[in-house]
Amino acid sequence: MTNYLYAEVNVVGAMVLLLILTNQHRASFFRLPFDQQIFNGVMLLNLLIFLFDTGMWLSDGGIFPWMRPFNYVVTTLYYLCNPLICFLWLLYTDYKIHENKTELLRRARFYAVPVVISSVMTLASPAVGWFFTISAENRYARGPLFMEMASISGGYLLLSCGIALQDVIKNGWGKNKDIIQPLIFFPVIIIAAVAVQILFFGVSVIWVCTMLVCTSIYINLQNTESSTDFLTGLYNRRRLDQYLQRRIQTRHGSRLLFAIILDVDEFKKINDTCGHMKGDEVLIHTAELLRQSCNRGEDFIARLGGDEFIIVGERVCIGEIERLTQKINSNAADYNRNHPAQYPLTLSMGYSVFHGTDTEDSFLTAADQRMYRCKQKHREVPSTGEPG
């Protein structure tokens, strides 16, 4: 009876996560911001773990001949997912703290070593019984090295918690608490659930707690507004403010922190003449053009509102920033050649570089003023598309 009860709880938990994942409005997973991709990965793994755990509960002790092989399969998959979900949470924490995909992917090679070792040992366990055994009577039991797997999973959670606490020590709690709080809350709750489940064999609480925490974080994200612009899939102004504050705090040594502000030339005419549907299409194409032009690993792209966009990133020198503006103009020219229209897509751009005496406002204002001067030039000499 207990087995069926846990199976029912797992199915309910899986349905909750499935509803959350399918309720998101993005058509493509790969258009989501990178942090949301990782968080969705955490929820998807949690859903799969519910399913594998359900299979374990229902097949354990089953008398039909096929149940023992099935028990081996679902138990192996369950053990593969255990440290992997914790590994993904570490990646999520690292990215939320440092906001740098390239550096994260570099560190991820080292982060991945324990989960790879655990995966190899899991795949060997049906033969050698390291992490788990299944008796001739089809009864599951923990193996002699079970605690090593649990330690790897717990280690990822402790490391993620440590990264978040280190950021609190360095940058304070105040303005960053909306980001830091869930990063600490998640591992603490899961570690507590792991301790209960290890101490009381047969009790299953870890993944229900994981689902509840993920749901809480998701609801909190919804209540504080989505971080992305619905139309273009880029980040929105609210997310820009959070990002810029952290990027200024964590900028790297001699590299130049820059902002490029740009808008679409004659956008009002496009809306008035061709209609708002065409205007929306232009904004979507502009967002895609910026994605193609920028370094997806490091550059932050947001829609400020209307037809205004912003790129924030770091480069070694001014020349690299100017080459980025040239690349955007070149890609816009390629788009116009391939998509002839009544109003060609041209962009007015202005950039600024952050200096030690700057504030967030002065940093963005400098870029905005240069963009405005560029727009004035375009009005005098239409469709030149040169950056300011």
C-alpha positions in Angstrom: 0.0 0.0 0.0 2.9 2.4 0.9 4.4 1.8 -2.5 1.2 2.8 -4.3 0.9 5.9 -2.1 4.4 7.1 -3.0 3.7 6.4 -6.6 0.5 8.5 -6.5 2.5 11.4 -4.9 5.1 11.1 -7.6 2.6 11.2 -10.4 1.0 14.4 -8.9 4.4 16.0 -8.6 5.3 15.1 -12.2 2.0 16.6 -13.4 2.6 19.8 -11.6 6.1 20.1 -13.2 4.7 19.2 -16.6 2.0 21.9 -16.3 4.7 24.5 -15.5 7.0 23.4 -18.4 4.2 23.4 -20.9 2.6 26.6 -19.7 5.6 28.7 -20.7 4.9 30.8 -23.7 8.2 30.3 -25.6 7.9 28.4 -28.8 11.6 27.3 -28.8 13.6 26.1 -25.9 16.8 27.5 -27.5 15.3 31.0 -27.7 15.0 31.2 -23.9 17.6 33.1 -21.9 20.4 30.7 -20.8 19.5 30.8 -17.1 15.9 29.8 -17.9 17.1 27.0 -20.1 19.1 25.6 -17.1 16.2 26.1 -14.7 13.9 24.3 -17.1 16.5 21.5 -17.2 16.3 21.2 -13.4 12.5 20.9 -13.6 12.6 18.4 -16.4 15.0 16.2 -14.5 12.8 16.5 -11.5 9.9 15.3 -13.6 11.9 12.3 -15.0 13.0 11.4 -11.5 9.4 11.3 -10.4 8.7 8.9 -13.2 11.7 6.6 -12.5 11.0 6.7 -8.8 7.4 5.7 -9.5 8.7 2.8 -11.6 10.9 1.7 -8.7 8.0 1.7 -6.2 5.6 -0.2 -8.5 8.1 -2.8 -9.7 9.9 -3.5 -6.4 9.0 -7.0 -5.2 6.9 -7.6 -8.3 6.6 -11.3 -9.2 6.2 -11.1 -12.9 9.4 -12.1 -14.9 9.7 -8.8 -16.7 9.6 -6.7 -13.5 13.1 -7.4 -12.3 14.8 -6.2 -15.6 12.4 -3.2 -15.5 13.4 -2.5 -11.9 17.1 -2.5 -13.0 16.4 0.0 -15.8 14.3 2.5 -13.8 16.7 2.3 -10.8 19.7 2.9 -13.1 18.1 5.9 -14.7 17.0 7.2 -11.3 20.6 7.0 -10.0 21.9 8.7 -13.1 19.5 11.7 -12.6 20.3 12.2 -8.9 23.7 13.9 -9.1 22.8 15.4 -12.6 20.0 17.6 -11.2 22.3 18.9 -8.5 25.0 19.5 -11.2 22.5 21.6 -13.2 21.6 23.6 -10.1 25.3 24.4 -9.6 25.4 25.7 -13.2 22.3 27.7 -12.6 23.7 29.3 -9.5 27.1 30.0 -11.1 25.4 31.7 -14.1 23.0 33.8 -11.9 25.9 35.0 -9.8 28.5 35.7 -12.6 26.3 36.3 -15.6 28.9 34.9 -18.0 28.1 31.9 -20.2 31.6 31.5 -21.6 33.3 31.4 -18.2 30.6 29.0 -16.9 31.1 26.6 -19.8 34.9 26.7 -19.0 34.3 25.9 -15.3 31.6 23.3 -16.2 34.3 21.0 -17.5 35.6 20.7 -13.9 32.2 20.7 -12.3 31.3 17.8 -14.5 34.0 15.4 -13.3 32.1 14.1 -10.2 28.9 13.6 -12.1 30.7 11.7 -14.9 32.4 9.4 -12.2 29.0 8.9 -10.6 27.4 8.0 -14.0 30.1 5.4 -14.7 29.6 3.8 -11.3 25.8 3.9 -11.7 26.0 2.1 -15.1 28.3 -0.5 -13.5 26.0 -1.0 -10.5 23.7 -3.6 -12.1 26.7 -5.8 -12.5 28.8 -5.0 -9.4 26.3 -3.5 -7.0 28.2 -0.4 -6.1 25.2 2.0 -5.6 22.3 -0.4 -5.5 21.4 -4.1 -5.7 18.3 -5.9 -6.7 17.9 -9.3 -5.3 16.7 -12.5 -7.0 13.3 -11.7 -5.3 13.3 -8.4 -7.1 14.0 -6.3 -3.9 15.9 -3.1 -4.2 18.6 -2.3 -1.6 21.3 0.4 -1.3 24.8 -0.7 -2.3 28.0 -0.3 -0.2 29.0 2.9 -2.1 25.6 4.5 -1.9 26.9 7.3 0.3 29.6 8.2 -2.3 26.8 9.0 -4.8 24.9 10.9 -2.1 28.1 12.8 -1.3 28.6 13.8 -4.9 25.0 15.2 -5.1 25.3 16.9 -1.7 28.7 18.3 -2.7 27.2 20.1 -5.7 24.5 21.6 -3.5 27.0 22.8 -0.9 29.2 24.3 -3.6 26.3 26.2 -5.1 25.3 27.4 -1.7 28.9 28.5 -1.1 29.0 30.5 -4.3 25.8 32.3 -3.4 27.1 33.1 0.1 30.4 34.3 -1.2 28.5 36.8 -3.4 26.6 38.0 -0.3 29.8 38.6 1.5 31.3 40.4 -1.4 28.3 42.5 -2.7 25.9 42.5 0.2 22.4 41.1 0.6 20.1 44.2 0.1 19.5 44.8 -3.6 20.6 41.3 -4.6 18.3 39.3 -2.3 15.7 38.5 -5.1 18.5 36.7 -6.9 20.4 35.2 -4.0 17.5 34.0 -1.8 16.3 31.2 -4.1 19.9 30.2 -4.8 20.4 29.5 -1.1 16.9 28.3 -0.3 17.0 25.5 -2.8 20.1 23.6 -1.7 19.3 24.1 2.0 15.9 22.5 1.7 17.1 19.7 -0.5 20.1 18.9 1.8 17.7 18.7 4.7 15.4 16.3 2.7 18.4 14.2 1.8 19.4 13.9 5.4 15.9 12.7 6.4 15.8 10.2 3.5 19.2 8.7 4.4 18.4 8.4 8.1 15.0 6.9 7.5 15.3 4.3 4.7 12.0 3.9 2.9 10.9 7.5 3.3 10.7 9.4 0.0 10.7 13.2 0.5 13.6 14.5 -1.6 11.9 14.9 -4.9 8.6 16.2 -3.5 10.6 18.9 -1.7 12.5 19.6 -5.0 9.3 20.0 -6.9 7.8 22.3 -4.2 10.9 24.5 -4.2 11.1 24.7 -8.0 7.4 25.6 -8.1 7.9 28.2 -5.4 10.8 29.7 -7.4 8.8 29.6 -10.6 5.8 31.4 -9.0 8.1 34.0 -7.4 9.6 34.6 -10.9 6.1 35.1 -12.3 5.0 37.4 -9.5 8.1 39.6 -10.0 7.4 39.8 -13.7 9.0 37.8 -16.5 12.5 38.7 -17.2 12.0 38.5 -21.0 10.1 40.5 -23.6 7.2 38.5 -24.9 7.4 39.7 -28.5 11.2 39.3 -29.2 12.3 36.8 -26.6 15.0 39.2 -25.5 15.5 40.3 -21.9 13.3 43.3 -20.7 14.2 46.6 -19.0 13.6 45.2 -15.5 16.1 42.4 -16.1 18.5 44.9 -17.6 18.5 46.9 -14.4 19.3 43.8 -12.3 21.9 42.6 -14.8 23.7 45.9 -15.1 24.0 46.4 -11.4 25.7 43.0 -11.0 27.8 43.3 -14.2 29.3 46.6 -12.9 30.1 44.8 -9.6 31.8 41.9 -11.3 33.4 43.4 -14.4 36.7 41.9 -15.3 40.0 43.8 -14.8 41.2 45.6 -17.9 38.3 44.6 -20.1 36.0 47.4 -21.2 32.4 47.2 -20.1 30.3 48.7 -22.9 26.7 49.5 -23.7 25.3 49.9 -27.2 21.9 51.5 -27.5 20.1 51.3 -30.8 16.7 51.9 -32.4 15.0 51.2 -35.7 15.0 54.2 -38.1 11.6 55.4 -39.3 9.9 52.9 -37.1 6.8 55.1 -36.6 6.4 55.4 -40.4 6.6 51.6 -40.7 3.8 51.3 -38.1 1.7 54.1 -39.6 2.1 53.0 -43.2 2.3 49.2 -43.0 0.5 48.5 -39.8 1.5 47.4 -36.3 1.8 43.7 -37.4 4.5 44.7 -39.8 6.1 46.8 -37.0 6.1 43.8 -34.7 7.7 41.7 -37.5 10.5 44.3 -37.8 11.2 44.2 -34.1 11.4 40.4 -34.2 13.8 40.5 -37.1 15.9 43.1 -35.3 16.1 40.9 -32.2 17.2 38.0 -34.3 19.8 40.2 -36.1 21.3 41.2 -32.8 21.4 37.6 -31.6 23.4 36.7 -34.8 25.7 39.6 -34.4 26.6 39.3 -30.7 28.6 36.9 -28.7 25.9 34.7 -27.3 28.2 33.5 -24.5 28.9 36.9 -23.1 26.8 39.7 -24.5 23.5 40.7 -22.8 20.7 41.8 -25.2 17.5 43.5 -24.1 14.6 45.4 -25.5 14.3 48.7 -23.7 10.9 49.4 -25.0 9.3 50.4 -28.3 11.9 50.1 -31.0 14.9 50.6 -28.7 17.4 47.8 -27.8 20.5 47.6 -25.8 23.6 45.4 -25.8 25.9 45.2 -22.8 29.1 43.3 -22.8 32.9 43.4 -22.4 35.6 43.7 -25.0 39.4 44.1 -24.9 39.5 47.4 -26.7 37.4 50.1 -28.4 38.2 48.6 -31.8 36.3 45.4 -30.9 33.2 47.4 -29.8 33.2 49.4 -33.1 33.6 46.1 -35.0 30.5 44.8 -33.3 28.5 47.9 -34.5 29.9 47.3 -38.0 28.9 43.7 -37.9 25.3 44.7 -36.8 25.1 47.1 -39.8 26.5 44.5 -42.1 24.0 41.9 -41.0 21.2 44.5 -41.4 22.4 45.2 -45.0 22.4 41.5 -45.7 18.9 41.2 -44.4 17.7 44.1 -46.6 19.2 42.4 -49.7 17.4 39.2 -48.9 14.1 40.8 -47.8 13.4 43.8 -50.0 10.8 46.0 -48.3 9.2 49.5 -48.5 11.3 50.5 -45.6 14.7 48.9 -45.3 15.8 47.9 -41.8 18.4 50.5 -40.7 19.6 51.1 -37.1 20.9 54.1 -35.3 23.5 53.2 -32.7 25.6 54.8 -30.0 27.9 53.2 -27.5 29.6 54.1 -24.3 32.3 52.6 -22.1 32.0 52.4 -18.4 34.5 54.4 -16.3 35.2 54.2 -12.6 33.4 57.5 -11.9 30.3 56.5 -13.9 26.9 55.5 -12.5 24.5 53.2 -14.2 22.5 56.3 -15.4 25.5 58.2 -16.7 26.8 55.0 -18.4 23.5 54.5 -20.3 22.9 58.2 -20.9 26.2 58.5 -22.8 25.3 55.7 -25.1 21.8 57.1 -25.6 23.1 60.6 -26.5 25.5 59.1 -29.1 22.6 57.0 -30.5 20.5 60.2 -30.8 23.3 62.0 -32.7 23.6 59.0 -35.1 19.8 59.2 -35.7 20.1 62.9 -36.5 22.8 62.1 -39.1 20.5 59.4 -40.6 17.7 62.0 -41.0 20.1 64.3 -42.8 21.5 61.5 -45.0 18.9 58.7 -45.0 19.8 55.0 -44.8 23.5 55.3 -44.3 23.3 53.0 -41.3 26.6 54.2 -39.8 26.9 54.0 -36.0 27.4 57.1 -34.0 
